Amino acid sequence: MNLNRLIDLSKKEPKSLEEMGLKLAEETGEVAEAILKYKKSSGSQYKHGTLDDLKEECADTLLVALSLYFQLEGSSIDELNNIIEKKAGKWEKHMQIKE
């Protein structure tokens, strides 16, 4: 993924911070819907959803989340990498199996 391209596109995005937050919520809902379709969950058996559909919805959500991040003042790729490393470390620690 070329984050510099995403940063450039984010700077051109006319949506406000609030609108981007709502767009992220919308995309998250589309991921949830794609999961229900793919897994043929109760109430969704008649809907057709593929793994590729789910992957595309995940990608849409990532793009919107990253665009929102890069619209925030002072955001940078280095800062994002540091935050992700910190969060991944917490996640990994939380996932460790307790004996």
C-alpha positions as CSV (number, residue, x, y, z in Angstrom):
1,M,0.0,0.0,0.0
2,N,1.4,3.4,-0.9
3,L,0.6,5.5,2.1
4,N,1.9,8.7,0.4
5,R,-0.8,8.3,-2.2
6,L,-3.4,7.8,0.5
7,I,-2.0,10.9,2.3
8,D,-2.4,13.0,-0.9
9,L,-5.9,11.7,-1.4
10,S,-6.8,12.4,2.2
11,K,-5.7,16.0,1.9
12,K,-8.1,16.4,-1.1
13,E,-11.0,14.8,0.8
14,P,-13.8,17.4,1.2
15,K,-15.6,15.6,4.0
16,S,-15.3,17.1,7.5
17,L,-13.9,15.1,10.5
18,E,-17.5,14.4,11.6
19,E,-18.5,13.2,8.1
20,M,-15.4,11.0,7.9
21,G,-16.3,9.5,11.3
22,L,-19.8,8.7,10.1
23,K,-18.3,7.3,6.9
24,L,-16.1,5.0,8.9
25,A,-19.1,3.8,10.9
26,E,-21.0,3.1,7.6
27,E,-18.1,1.1,6.3
28,T,-17.9,-0.9,9.5
29,G,-21.5,-1.7,9.2
30,E,-20.9,-2.9,5.6
31,V,-18.2,-5.2,7.0
32,A,-20.7,-6.6,9.5
33,E,-23.2,-7.1,6.8
34,A,-20.6,-8.8,4.5
35,I,-19.8,-11.2,7.4
36,L,-23.4,-12.1,7.9
37,K,-23.9,-12.8,4.2
38,Y,-20.6,-14.8,3.9
39,K,-21.4,-16.9,7.0
40,K,-25.1,-17.2,5.9
41,S,-26.1,-16.2,9.4
42,S,-29.6,-16.4,10.7
43,G,-31.8,-14.0,8.7
44,S,-29.1,-13.7,6.0
45,Q,-29.2,-17.1,4.4
46,Y,-31.0,-15.8,1.3
47,K,-28.3,-13.2,0.7
48,H,-25.2,-14.1,-1.3
49,G,-21.8,-12.9,0.0
50,T,-18.4,-14.1,-1.0
51,L,-15.1,-14.0,0.7
52,D,-13.9,-11.5,-1.9
53,D,-16.9,-9.2,-1.0
54,L,-15.8,-9.4,2.7
55,K,-12.2,-8.6,1.9
56,E,-13.3,-5.6,-0.2
57,E,-15.4,-4.2,2.6
58,C,-12.4,-4.7,5.0
59,A,-10.2,-2.7,2.6
60,D,-12.8,0.1,2.3
61,T,-12.9,0.3,6.1
62,L,-9.1,0.5,6.3
63,L,-8.9,3.2,3.6
64,V,-11.5,5.4,5.4
65,A,-9.8,4.8,8.8
66,L,-6.4,5.7,7.4
67,S,-7.8,8.7,5.5
68,L,-9.4,9.9,8.7
69,Y,-6.1,9.5,10.6
70,F,-4.1,11.4,8.0
71,Q,-6.6,14.3,8.1
72,L,-5.7,14.9,11.7
73,E,-3.2,17.7,12.4
74,G,0.3,16.5,12.7
75,S,-0.3,13.0,11.5
76,S,2.6,11.2,9.9
77,I,3.5,7.7,8.7
78,D,6.2,7.4,11.3
79,E,3.7,8.4,14.1
80,L,1.2,5.9,12.7
81,N,3.8,3.1,12.7
82,N,4.8,3.9,16.3
83,I,1.1,3.9,17.4
84,I,0.5,0.6,15.6
85,E,3.6,-1.0,17.1
86,K,2.5,0.1,20.6
87,K,-1.1,-1.1,20.1
88,A,0.1,-4.4,18.5
89,G,2.3,-5.0,21.6
90,K,-0.7,-4.5,23.9
91,W,-2.8,-6.8,21.7
92,E,-0.2,-9.5,21.7
93,K,0.3,-9.3,25.5
94,H,-3.5,-9.5,26.0
95,M,-3.7,-12.6,23.7
96,Q,-1.1,-14.6,25.5
97,I,-2.5,-17.8,26.9
98,K,-2.6,-17.9,30.6
99,E,-1.5,-21.2,32.2
